[in-house]
Amino acid sequence: MNYEEIKNGLAEFDKTKVDVYLTYVHKLMSDPKNSNWKNFFNHKQAIALYKKVAIDGICIDGDSVTLNAMRNEVVPNYNYQAYKNKLLTIYPETMFDLQIVYKGDSFTVKKDSGKVNYLHEINNPFDEKKEIIGCYCVIKNQRGEFIETLNKTEIAKMRGVAKTQFIWNAWESEMVLKSVVKRACKRHFKDIVVNIENIDNDNYDVEKTILIDTSKLKGKYEQPQD
């Protein structure tokens, strides 16, 4: 990996952020677990990926945006912070509340004349065997007030089509929060996150999603057989 070429290729961007990226790429390439990356990841691809993400005013930092190898191809992976950061570049006054709801918690929500009012009572935040039953994302800015929820079945479905199972296994709660903010942004701020969605969707098996979505329609919308 030619790090000097990466630095020169990204000279137009903030030097501090580029340095963070270079440190992250070096860490990836130095990790024995990623030894196969050297066969298909080079400085030209590293430059192209950074620019692809930077269009949205965010950067690949190894935290809010990471890199994953998918079938001999490296693709960016966004976490929930990346979606938040993108909205904040357009609506800096945006207020977020992303929370997981566990078994035993009480959660109620009411939307009155466009205002989102909700109450989340946490039963035992220190229970080491907490069971996730859902999650929610509340977003409030000058565009309006919005709430998105995911139940246990929907979370399992989103996990089932993700190609990043190793991340789900290691950071389940983080991925649950990403799932709900991804859904919220796609529903209410699609015009803002369209590029992020196009890139991040490489981490999901779209064909598998279609199969899951249509499986319940068998019989009702089944195509006639010749």
Sequence and secondary structure as in RCSB ss.txt:
>XXXX:A:sequence
MNYEEIKNGLAEFDKTKVDVYLTYVHKLMSDPKNSNWKNFFNHKQAIALYKKVAIDGICIDGDSVTLNAMRNEVV
PNYNYQAYKNKLLTIYPETMFDLQIVYKGDSFTVKKDSGKVNYLHEINNPFDEKKEIIGCYCVIKNQRGEFIETL
NKTEIAKMRGVAKTQFIWNAWESEMVLKSVVKRACKRHFKDIVVNIENIDNDNYDVEKTILIDTSKLKGKYEQPQ
D
>XXXX:A:secstr
  HHHHHHHTTTS HHHHHHHHHHHHHHHH GGGGGGGGT  HHHHHHHHHHHHTTT    SSSEEEEE SS EE
EEE HHHHHHHHHHH TT EEEEEEEETT EEEEEEETTEEEEEEE S TT TT  EEEEEEEEEETTEEEEEEE
EHHHHHHHHHTBS HHHHHH HHHHHHHHHHHHHHHHH HHHHHHHHHHHGGGB HHHHHHHHHHTTTTTS    
 
